[in-house]
């Protein structure tokens, strides 16, 4: 098995690349999906988050309204860090369980840990490769304004709440540039996957 991390920054196109890699045959272990699962009503993390932020973050269905919570934490770094301290350990546990499941059933697998905050949480340490999906900051802001109907100031705040994309690009072992046409991104992703696939096969006993 070969395990690589996949990250980027908000609006760089990480989800697009993740979908391409999954189509090619990679097993995607998605941190966002795990994060949604570990905060479902009745979970320990759910109770702790509601205790910290109050019931104002709940939607009509009684679940956490992620958009409402995001508006709070992106304006308050202390609250954002408090939220991460509650959620990240639960997410890492859930993802570790998923990786173990793949390892037992598919020793030749390419596993991609799709983690927005890969560097911020230190989850990149010990991975075989670290893939960063890149586009320049000004393009991130433009995409966010269009995608989420944010002001430029709101978009910038969300972009700058993470490690700068240029720094992530320097740390990465592999970079997929998603600032151009989708066809270019797809071709880069396929080259990366084929390389990882060949290395995974070399590890099979």
C-alpha positions, 0 to 999 in steps of 0.5 A: 500500500502507498499512502499520500496526502492531498491538500491545497488551500480553500478554492485551489481545486483540491476536491476536483483533483481528489475526484480525478484520482478516485476515478483513476482507482485511488482509495480516498480517505476524506477528512471533510467527510470524516469531520461531518460524521464525527459531529453528528448529533449524539456524538461526543464532538457534537456535544462539546461543540454545542457546549462551546458555541451555544445552540445558535450554531444549530440548524432547524434539523438540530444538526450543526449548521456548518455555514453558521459555524464557519462564519464564527470561526473565520472571524475569531482565530481563538474559537477556530483553534478551539474547534479544531482541538475538539474535532481533529483528534476524532477525525484522525481516529476515523481516518486511521480506521479507514486506512487500516481497512484498506490495508487489510483488503487491498495491499496494492492500493494507492490511498489518498488522505484528502485533508484541507489542513494537512500541514496545519494538523501535522498529518503530512509527517510520515506520509510517502508523498505530499501532493499540493493542489496549487493556484495563486492567491488572487485566483483563490479569492476570485473563485471564492467570491464567485462560488460562495457570494462572499465579499473580497474581504471575507474571501481574503479572511478565509484564504489567510486563515490557512498556511499560504498556498505558496508555502504549502507549494514549497513543502510539497513533494508533488504539485498539481497546478490547477490554475489552468484548464481542467484538461491540464489538471487532469493530465497532471493528476493522471501522471501522479497517480500512475507513478504512485500506482507503480510504487504501490505495486512494488510494495506488494509481497 
